[in-house]
Amino acid sequence: MSTIQYVTKETLEQMKAELQRMRAVDRPAASKAIAEAREKGDLKENAEYDAAKEAQGILEARIAALEGAMANVRVLDESAIDTS
């Protein structure tokens, strides 16, 4: 069951920017690292390939977690909050 997260508009924009960066910059870099490691030879004895695949898995998990969090975000209008 997902919980709703309340964030400011600025926080939501930061989340969107981070997600965009991970998709546009980090994901292609991870793919490139895997391709470079694959070129170095036998995959079952290639530690660089294993590390690159693990890094890609972690990145994909972070992307999925951020997408999930953003699906449950509600933006708060700070001016409408009574702080008295």
Jmol script that loads the backbone (N, CA, C; Angstrom):
load data "model"
ATOM      1  N   MET A   1       0.837  -1.174   0.000  1.00  0.00           N
ATOM      2  CA  MET A   1       0.000   0.000   0.000  1.00  0.00           C
ATOM      3  C   MET A   1       0.887   1.244   0.000  1.00  0.00           C
ATOM      4  N   SER A   2       0.615   2.156  -0.857  1.00  0.00           N
ATOM      5  CA  SER A   2       1.427   3.354  -1.007  1.00  0.00           C
ATOM      6  C   SER A   2       0.956   4.448  -0.062  1.00  0.00           C
ATOM      7  N   THR A   3       1.912   5.191   0.423  1.00  0.00           N
ATOM      8  CA  THR A   3       1.578   6.314   1.281  1.00  0.00           C
ATOM      9  C   THR A   3       1.751   7.599   0.499  1.00  0.00           C
ATOM     10  N   ILE A   4       0.909   8.544   0.802  1.00  0.00           N
ATOM     11  CA  ILE A   4       0.972   9.835   0.123  1.00  0.00           C
ATOM     12  C   ILE A   4       2.077  10.668   0.749  1.00  0.00           C
ATOM     13  N   GLN A   5       2.875  11.290  -0.105  1.00  0.00           N
ATOM     14  CA  GLN A   5       3.924  12.198   0.348  1.00  0.00           C
ATOM     15  C   GLN A   5       3.509  13.606  -0.019  1.00  0.00           C
ATOM     16  N   TYR A   6       3.584  14.501   0.936  1.00  0.00           N
ATOM     17  CA  TYR A   6       3.277  15.903   0.690  1.00  0.00           C
ATOM     18  C   TYR A   6       4.585  16.651   0.512  1.00  0.00           C
ATOM     19  N   VAL A   7       4.704  17.351  -0.601  1.00  0.00           N
ATOM     20  CA  VAL A   7       5.932  18.083  -0.911  1.00  0.00           C
ATOM     21  C   VAL A   7       5.580  19.471  -1.430  1.00  0.00           C
ATOM     22  N   THR A   8       6.586  20.334  -1.427  1.00  0.00           N
ATOM     23  CA  THR A   8       6.400  21.657  -2.009  1.00  0.00           C
ATOM     24  C   THR A   8       6.599  21.567  -3.516  1.00  0.00           C
ATOM     25  N   LYS A   9       6.234  22.606  -4.197  1.00  0.00           N
ATOM     26  CA  LYS A   9       6.402  22.641  -5.653  1.00  0.00           C
ATOM     27  C   LYS A   9       7.881  22.544  -6.018  1.00  0.00           C
ATOM     28  N   GLU A  10       8.740  23.194  -5.233  1.00  0.00           N
ATOM     29  CA  GLU A  10      10.173  23.159  -5.502  1.00  0.00           C
ATOM     30  C   GLU A  10      10.729  21.735  -5.363  1.00  0.00           C
ATOM     31  N   THR A  11      10.270  21.021  -4.346  1.00  0.00           N
ATOM     32  CA  THR A  11      10.724  19.642  -4.144  1.00  0.00           C
ATOM     33  C   THR A  11      10.281  18.764  -5.299  1.00  0.00           C
ATOM     34  N   LEU A  12       9.058  18.957  -5.759  1.00  0.00           N
ATOM     35  CA  LEU A  12       8.571  18.192  -6.899  1.00  0.00           C
ATOM     36  C   LEU A  12       9.414  18.472  -8.136  1.00  0.00           C
ATOM     37  N   GLU A  13       9.781  19.712  -8.346  1.00  0.00           N
ATOM     38  CA  GLU A  13      10.624  20.066  -9.493  1.00  0.00           C
ATOM     39  C   GLU A  13      11.998  19.414  -9.369  1.00  0.00           C
ATOM     40  N   GLN A  14      12.548  19.356  -8.156  1.00  0.00           N
ATOM     41  CA  GLN A  14      13.831  18.692  -7.943  1.00  0.00           C
ATOM     42  C   GLN A  14      13.720  17.201  -8.241  1.00  0.00           C
ATOM     43  N   MET A  15      12.630  16.592  -7.827  1.00  0.00           N
ATOM     44  CA  MET A  15      12.414  15.168  -8.088  1.00  0.00           C
ATOM     45  C   MET A  15      12.328  14.904  -9.589  1.00  0.00           C
ATOM     46  N   LYS A  16      11.599  15.765 -10.295  1.00  0.00           N
ATOM     47  CA  LYS A  16      11.475  15.624 -11.744  1.00  0.00           C
ATOM     48  C   LYS A  16      12.834  15.788 -12.424  1.00  0.00           C
ATOM     49  N   ALA A  17      13.623  16.756 -11.976  1.00  0.00           N
ATOM     50  CA  ALA A  17      14.938  16.988 -12.565  1.00  0.00           C
ATOM     51  C   ALA A  17      15.859  15.796 -12.324  1.00  0.00           C
ATOM     52  N   GLU A  18      15.814  15.232 -11.116  1.00  0.00           N
ATOM     53  CA  GLU A  18      16.654  14.074 -10.814  1.00  0.00           C
ATOM     54  C   GLU A  18      16.248  12.877 -11.671  1.00  0.00           C
ATOM     55  N   LEU A  19      14.953  12.653 -11.817  1.00  0.00           N
ATOM     56  CA  LEU A  19      14.475  11.546 -12.636  1.00  0.00           C
ATOM     57  C   LEU A  19      14.888  11.734 -14.095  1.00  0.00           C
ATOM     58  N   GLN A  20      14.767  12.941 -14.598  1.00  0.00           N
ATOM     59  CA  GLN A  20      15.164  13.232 -15.975  1.00  0.00           C
ATOM     60  C   GLN A  20      16.657  12.998 -16.173  1.00  0.00           C
ATOM     61  N   ARG A  21      17.486  13.413 -15.188  1.00  0.00           N
ATOM     62  CA  ARG A  21      18.924  13.214 -15.274  1.00  0.00           C
ATOM     63  C   ARG A  21      19.274  11.726 -15.277  1.00  0.00           C
ATOM     64  N   MET A  22      18.611  10.968 -14.417  1.00  0.00           N
ATOM     65  CA  MET A  22      18.894   9.533 -14.364  1.00  0.00           C
ATOM     66  C   MET A  22      18.510   8.853 -15.673  1.00  0.00           C
ATOM     67  N   ARG A  23      17.398   9.267 -16.258  1.00  0.00           N
ATOM     68  CA  ARG A  23      16.962   8.657 -17.520  1.00  0.00           C
ATOM     69  C   ARG A  23      17.832   9.088 -18.692  1.00  0.00           C
ATOM     70  N   ALA A  24      18.169  10.374 -18.765  1.00  0.00           N
ATOM     71  CA  ALA A  24      18.857  10.910 -19.936  1.00  0.00           C
ATOM     72  C   ALA A  24      20.376  10.803 -19.871  1.00  0.00           C
ATOM     73  N   VAL A  25      20.964  10.803 -18.682  1.00  0.00           N
ATOM     74  CA  VAL A  25      22.419  10.817 -18.558  1.00  0.00           C
ATOM     75  C   VAL A  25      22.943   9.514 -17.951  1.00  0.00           C
ATOM     76  N   ASP A  26      22.421   9.157 -16.792  1.00  0.00           N
ATOM     77  CA  ASP A  26      22.961   8.002 -16.071  1.00  0.00           C
ATOM     78  C   ASP A  26      22.654   6.675 -16.756  1.00  0.00           C
ATOM     79  N   ARG A  27      21.435   6.518 -17.266  1.00  0.00           N
ATOM     80  CA  ARG A  27      21.066   5.247 -17.920  1.00  0.00           C
ATOM     81  C   ARG A  27      21.933   4.981 -19.156  1.00  0.00           C
ATOM     82  N   PRO A  28      22.106   5.962 -20.068  1.00  0.00           N
ATOM     83  CA  PRO A  28      22.999   5.704 -21.211  1.00  0.00           C
ATOM     84  C   PRO A  28      24.451   5.459 -20.792  1.00  0.00           C
ATOM     85  N   ALA A  29      24.901   6.123 -19.736  1.00  0.00           N
ATOM     86  CA  ALA A  29      26.268   5.907 -19.256  1.00  0.00           C
ATOM     87  C   ALA A  29      26.432   4.480 -18.736  1.00  0.00           C
ATOM     88  N   ALA A  30      25.412   3.968 -18.051  1.00  0.00           N
ATOM     89  CA  ALA A  30      25.471   2.598 -17.545  1.00  0.00           C
ATOM     90  C   ALA A  30      25.505   1.608 -18.707  1.00  0.00           C
ATOM     91  N   SER A  31      24.708   1.855 -19.726  1.00  0.00           N
ATOM     92  CA  SER A  31      24.709   0.980 -20.899  1.00  0.00           C
ATOM     93  C   SER A  31      26.060   0.995 -21.602  1.00  0.00           C
ATOM     94  N   LYS A  32      26.657   2.179 -21.688  1.00  0.00           N
ATOM     95  CA  LYS A  32      27.973   2.306 -22.320  1.00  0.00           C
ATOM     96  C   LYS A  32      29.031   1.552 -21.516  1.00  0.00           C
ATOM     97  N   ALA A  33      28.958   1.632 -20.184  1.00  0.00           N
ATOM     98  CA  ALA A  33      29.920   0.927 -19.335  1.00  0.00           C
ATOM     99  C   ALA A  33      29.788  -0.584 -19.511  1.00  0.00           C
ATOM    100  N   ILE A  34      28.562  -1.063 -19.655  1.00  0.00           N
ATOM    101  CA  ILE A  34      28.345  -2.499 -19.882  1.00  0.00           C
ATOM    102  C   ILE A  34      28.923  -2.907 -21.225  1.00  0.00           C
ATOM    103  N   ALA A  35      28.685  -2.098 -22.240  1.00  0.00           N
ATOM    104  CA  ALA A  35      29.204  -2.414 -23.573  1.00  0.00           C
ATOM    105  C   ALA A  35      30.727  -2.441 -23.585  1.00  0.00           C
ATOM    106  N   GLU A  36      31.353  -1.479 -22.919  1.00  0.00           N
ATOM    107  CA  GLU A  36      32.816  -1.443 -22.858  1.00  0.00           C
ATOM    108  C   GLU A  36      33.368  -2.652 -22.111  1.00  0.00           C
ATOM    109  N   ALA A  37      32.704  -3.033 -21.032  1.00  0.00           N
ATOM    110  CA  ALA A  37      33.166  -4.188 -20.261  1.00  0.00           C
ATOM    111  C   ALA A  37      32.962  -5.478 -21.052  1.00  0.00           C
ATOM    112  N   ARG A  38      31.891  -5.552 -21.822  1.00  0.00           N
ATOM    113  CA  ARG A  38      31.603  -6.739 -22.628  1.00  0.00           C
ATOM    114  C   ARG A  38      32.691  -6.958 -23.679  1.00  0.00           C
ATOM    115  N   GLU A  39      33.257  -5.876 -24.186  1.00  0.00           N
ATOM    116  CA  GLU A  39      34.294  -5.966 -25.212  1.00  0.00           C
ATOM    117  C   GLU A  39      35.610  -6.525 -24.674  1.00  0.00           C
ATOM    118  N   LYS A  40      35.750  -6.581 -23.358  1.00  0.00           N
ATOM    119  CA  LYS A  40      37.024  -7.001 -22.770  1.00  0.00           C
ATOM    120  C   LYS A  40      37.173  -8.505 -22.650  1.00  0.00           C
ATOM    121  N   GLY A  41      36.186  -9.262 -23.112  1.00  0.00           N
ATOM    122  CA  GLY A  41      36.401 -10.707 -23.139  1.00  0.00           C
ATOM    123  C   GLY A  41      35.354 -11.518 -22.422  1.00  0.00           C
ATOM    124  N   ASP A  42      35.780 -12.644 -21.917  1.00  0.00           N
ATOM    125  CA  ASP A  42      34.935 -13.646 -21.290  1.00  0.00           C
ATOM    126  C   ASP A  42      34.079 -13.030 -20.174  1.00  0.00           C
ATOM    127  N   LEU A  43      32.764 -13.106 -20.328  1.00  0.00           N
ATOM    128  CA  LEU A  43      31.868 -12.447 -19.386  1.00  0.00           C
ATOM    129  C   LEU A  43      31.811 -13.133 -18.024  1.00  0.00           C
ATOM    130  N   LYS A  44      32.013 -14.438 -17.968  1.00  0.00           N
ATOM    131  CA  LYS A  44      31.910 -15.103 -16.675  1.00  0.00           C
ATOM    132  C   LYS A  44      33.110 -14.831 -15.777  1.00  0.00           C
ATOM    133  N   GLU A  45      34.192 -14.318 -16.331  1.00  0.00           N
ATOM    134  CA  GLU A  45      35.368 -13.971 -15.539  1.00  0.00           C
ATOM    135  C   GLU A  45      35.671 -12.474 -15.617  1.00  0.00           C
ATOM    136  N   ASN A  46      34.685 -11.689 -15.995  1.00  0.00           N
ATOM    137  CA  ASN A  46      34.884 -10.265 -16.200  1.00  0.00           C
ATOM    138  C   ASN A  46      34.248  -9.485 -15.043  1.00  0.00           C
ATOM    139  N   ALA A  47      35.082  -9.058 -14.104  1.00  0.00           N
ATOM    140  CA  ALA A  47      34.597  -8.338 -12.924  1.00  0.00           C
ATOM    141  C   ALA A  47      34.025  -6.969 -13.304  1.00  0.00           C
ATOM    142  N   GLU A  48      34.602  -6.338 -14.311  1.00  0.00           N
ATOM    143  CA  GLU A  48      34.092  -5.040 -14.743  1.00  0.00           C
ATOM    144  C   GLU A  48      32.667  -5.158 -15.279  1.00  0.00           C
ATOM    145  N   TYR A  49      32.402  -6.229 -16.010  1.00  0.00           N
ATOM    146  CA  TYR A  49      31.058  -6.461 -16.545  1.00  0.00           C
ATOM    147  C   TYR A  49      30.074  -6.669 -15.400  1.00  0.00           C
ATOM    148  N   ASP A  50      30.462  -7.488 -14.428  1.00  0.00           N
ATOM    149  CA  ASP A  50      29.591  -7.737 -13.274  1.00  0.00           C
ATOM    150  C   ASP A  50      29.295  -6.446 -12.523  1.00  0.00           C
ATOM    151  N   ALA A  51      30.324  -5.633 -12.325  1.00  0.00           N
ATOM    152  CA  ALA A  51      30.146  -4.365 -11.613  1.00  0.00           C
ATOM    153  C   ALA A  51      29.243  -3.413 -12.395  1.00  0.00           C
ATOM    154  N   ALA A  52      29.419  -3.366 -13.710  1.00  0.00           N
ATOM    155  CA  ALA A  52      28.594  -2.492 -14.542  1.00  0.00           C
ATOM    156  C   ALA A  52      27.136  -2.946 -14.530  1.00  0.00           C
ATOM    157  N   LYS A  53      26.900  -4.258 -14.582  1.00  0.00           N
ATOM    158  CA  LYS A  53      25.533  -4.779 -14.526  1.00  0.00           C
ATOM    159  C   LYS A  53      24.897  -4.489 -13.164  1.00  0.00           C
ATOM    160  N   GLU A  54      25.674  -4.614 -12.098  1.00  0.00           N
ATOM    161  CA  GLU A  54      25.162  -4.328 -10.766  1.00  0.00           C
ATOM    162  C   GLU A  54      24.816  -2.844 -10.632  1.00  0.00           C
ATOM    163  N   ALA A  55      25.677  -1.976 -11.150  1.00  0.00           N
ATOM    164  CA  ALA A  55      25.424  -0.537 -11.107  1.00  0.00           C
ATOM    165  C   ALA A  55      24.166  -0.192 -11.896  1.00  0.00           C
ATOM    166  N   GLN A  56      23.978  -0.854 -13.034  1.00  0.00           N
ATOM    167  CA  GLN A  56      22.781  -0.617 -13.823  1.00  0.00           C
ATOM    168  C   GLN A  56      21.539  -1.064 -13.044  1.00  0.00           C
ATOM    169  N   GLY A  57      21.615  -2.187 -12.361  1.00  0.00           N
ATOM    170  CA  GLY A  57      20.493  -2.669 -11.563  1.00  0.00           C
ATOM    171  C   GLY A  57      20.129  -1.704 -10.446  1.00  0.00           C
ATOM    172  N   ILE A  58      21.142  -1.161  -9.792  1.00  0.00           N
ATOM    173  CA  ILE A  58      20.908  -0.188  -8.728  1.00  0.00           C
ATOM    174  C   ILE A  58      20.267   1.073  -9.290  1.00  0.00           C
ATOM    175  N   LEU A  59      20.763   1.536 -10.436  1.00  0.00           N
ATOM    176  CA  LEU A  59      20.195   2.714 -11.076  1.00  0.00           C
ATOM    177  C   LEU A  59      18.734   2.485 -11.446  1.00  0.00           C
ATOM    178  N   GLU A  60      18.433   1.337 -12.038  1.00  0.00           N
ATOM    179  CA  GLU A  60      17.049   1.043 -12.424  1.00  0.00           C
ATOM    180  C   GLU A  60      16.147   0.962 -11.192  1.00  0.00           C
ATOM    181  N   ALA A  61      16.663   0.445 -10.088  1.00  0.00           N
ATOM    182  CA  ALA A  61      15.887   0.395  -8.853  1.00  0.00           C
ATOM    183  C   ALA A  61      15.622   1.803  -8.324  1.00  0.00           C
ATOM    184  N   ARG A  62      16.616   2.674  -8.407  1.00  0.00           N
ATOM    185  CA  ARG A  62      16.433   4.067  -7.968  1.00  0.00           C
ATOM    186  C   ARG A  62      15.409   4.784  -8.835  1.00  0.00           C
ATOM    187  N   ILE A  63      15.459   4.539 -10.148  1.00  0.00           N
ATOM    188  CA  ILE A  63      14.494   5.155 -11.054  1.00  0.00           C
ATOM    189  C   ILE A  63      13.080   4.675 -10.714  1.00  0.00           C
ATOM    190  N   ALA A  64      12.923   3.377 -10.508  1.00  0.00           N
ATOM    191  CA  ALA A  64      11.610   2.821 -10.183  1.00  0.00           C
ATOM    192  C   ALA A  64      11.097   3.367  -8.850  1.00  0.00           C
ATOM    193  N   ALA A  65      11.982   3.483  -7.863  1.00  0.00           N
ATOM    194  CA  ALA A  65      11.576   4.008  -6.560  1.00  0.00           C
ATOM    195  C   ALA A  65      11.143   5.466  -6.659  1.00  0.00           C
ATOM    196  N   LEU A  66      11.880   6.257  -7.421  1.00  0.00           N
ATOM    197  CA  LEU A  66      11.533   7.661  -7.581  1.00  0.00           C
ATOM    198  C   LEU A  66      10.229   7.817  -8.351  1.00  0.00           C
ATOM    199  N   GLU A  67      10.044   7.001  -9.386  1.00  0.00           N
ATOM    200  CA  GLU A  67       8.781   7.040 -10.128  1.00  0.00           C
ATOM    201  C   GLU A  67       7.614   6.661  -9.221  1.00  0.00           C
ATOM    202  N   GLY A  68       7.810   5.657  -8.373  1.00  0.00           N
ATOM    203  CA  GLY A  68       6.768   5.254  -7.436  1.00  0.00           C
ATOM    204  C   GLY A  68       6.448   6.340  -6.428  1.00  0.00           C
ATOM    205  N   ALA A  69       7.490   6.985  -5.920  1.00  0.00           N
ATOM    206  CA  ALA A  69       7.292   8.075  -4.960  1.00  0.00           C
ATOM    207  C   ALA A  69       6.561   9.239  -5.615  1.00  0.00           C
ATOM    208  N   MET A  70       6.928   9.547  -6.858  1.00  0.00           N
ATOM    209  CA  MET A  70       6.295  10.667  -7.551  1.00  0.00           C
ATOM    210  C   MET A  70       4.833  10.374  -7.878  1.00  0.00           C
ATOM    211  N   ALA A  71       4.485   9.119  -8.004  1.00  0.00           N
ATOM    212  CA  ALA A  71       3.096   8.763  -8.288  1.00  0.00           C
ATOM    213  C   ALA A  71       2.195   9.059  -7.094  1.00  0.00           C
ATOM    214  N   ASN A  72       2.776   9.130  -5.901  1.00  0.00           N
ATOM    215  CA  ASN A  72       2.001   9.357  -4.689  1.00  0.00           C
ATOM    216  C   ASN A  72       2.254  10.723  -4.062  1.00  0.00           C
ATOM    217  N   VAL A  73       2.763  11.654  -4.838  1.00  0.00           N
ATOM    218  CA  VAL A  73       3.090  12.981  -4.327  1.00  0.00           C
ATOM    219  C   VAL A  73       1.881  13.904  -4.452  1.00  0.00           C
ATOM    220  N   ARG A  74       1.692  14.676  -3.407  1.00  0.00           N
ATOM    221  CA  ARG A  74       0.689  15.733  -3.424  1.00  0.00           C
ATOM    222  C   ARG A  74       1.426  17.026  -3.113  1.00  0.00           C
ATOM    223  N   VAL A  75       1.188  18.042  -3.946  1.00  0.00           N
ATOM    224  CA  VAL A  75       1.873  19.321  -3.781  1.00  0.00           C
ATOM    225  C   VAL A  75       1.085  20.191  -2.813  1.00  0.00           C
ATOM    226  N   LEU A  76       1.806  20.718  -1.818  1.00  0.00           N
ATOM    227  CA  LEU A  76       1.207  21.622  -0.844  1.00  0.00           C
ATOM    228  C   LEU A  76       1.473  23.059  -1.226  1.00  0.00           C
ATOM    229  N   ASP A  77       0.478  23.885  -1.055  1.00  0.00           N
ATOM    230  CA  ASP A  77       0.647  25.322  -1.245  1.00  0.00           C
ATOM    231  C   ASP A  77       1.025  25.895   0.115  1.00  0.00           C
ATOM    232  N   GLU A  78       2.273  26.334   0.247  1.00  0.00           N
ATOM    233  CA  GLU A  78       2.775  26.801   1.520  1.00  0.00           C
ATOM    234  C   GLU A  78       1.986  27.997   2.047  1.00  0.00           C
ATOM    235  N   SER A  79       1.456  28.829   1.160  1.00  0.00           N
ATOM    236  CA  SER A  79       0.720  30.006   1.606  1.00  0.00           C
ATOM    237  C   SER A  79      -0.637  29.644   2.201  1.00  0.00           C
ATOM    238  N   ALA A  80      -1.147  28.450   1.902  1.00  0.00           N
ATOM    239  CA  ALA A  80      -2.456  28.038   2.414  1.00  0.00           C
ATOM    240  C   ALA A  80      -2.368  27.305   3.752  1.00  0.00           C
ATOM    241  N   ILE A  81      -1.162  27.094   4.264  1.00  0.00           N
ATOM    242  CA  ILE A  81      -0.987  26.375   5.522  1.00  0.00           C
ATOM    243  C   ILE A  81      -1.022  27.358   6.687  1.00  0.00           C
ATOM    244  N   ASP A  82      -1.863  27.048   7.660  1.00  0.00           N
ATOM    245  CA  ASP A  82      -1.963  27.879   8.856  1.00  0.00           C
ATOM    246  C   ASP A  82      -0.858  27.478   9.830  1.00  0.00           C
ATOM    247  N   THR A  83       0.072  28.358  10.079  1.00  0.00           N
ATOM    248  CA  THR A  83       1.206  28.041  10.952  1.00  0.00           C
ATOM    249  C   THR A  83       1.029  28.640  12.361  1.00  0.00           C
ATOM    250  N   SER A  84      -0.131  29.162  12.659  1.00  0.00           N
ATOM    251  CA  SER A  84      -0.342  29.785  13.975  1.00  0.00           C
ATOM    252  C   SER A  84      -0.569  28.759  15.065  1.00  0.00           C
TER     253      SER A  84
END
end "model"
wireframe off; spacefill off
backbone 0.3
color backbone group
